[in-house]
Amino acid sequence: MPLLAAAKSPSLIDINPGLMFWTLITFVVVLVILRKYAFGPIQQMIEARRAAVTADLDAAEKAREEAQAALTEYREQLAEARKEASRIVEDARRVGEERRAADVAAMEAETVRLKEQAKNEIAAETRQSLAQLKRHVAELTVVATEKVVRARLDAGEQKRLIDDALADVDFASLVPEADR
């Protein structure tokens, strides 16, 4: 055991040039293999992912801008639609007022026309009644005259007596003042 006792157990802090050489060779080989087969594809995947994320961010920004433009356009169209609706309501109100005014004017004109027609009809009836009254008075005058004279008068004498009797009667006083 003395030999074993003479041999020391290796320590982690002891420098062993052979182990160091093979560790360095293994590290370089693993580094070359990783660089050739792993780092390139990993770097490409990272770049592809970065490009995809950038494209997605650009697309999202573009979509946000388009949405903002669409919202602005929608608000403008809504404001225009409200103005148009207000204008239509105002036009309808104005047309309604004009129609109402025209209807009122037409009714007033019809009322005036009907009043004039009624006045004309009343005047015509009054003239007709006065003519009938005149004829009736004339007949009564002839009858009364015949009874007084007790003789029949010829047509000329009747006409003269009627005209004399009617000359004293004022028929104008029988016509209403509005028709004079």
Buried (B, 14 or more C-beta within 10 A) or exposed (E): EEEEEEEEEEEEEEEEEEEEEEEEEEEEEEEEEEEEEEEEEEEEEEEEEEEEEEEEEEEEEEEEEEEEEEEEEEEEEEEEEEEEEEEEEEEEEEEEEEEEEEEEEEEEEEEEEEEEEEEEEEBEEBEEEBEEEBEEBBEEBBEEBBEEEEEEBEEEBBEEBBEEBBEEEEEEEEBEEEEE
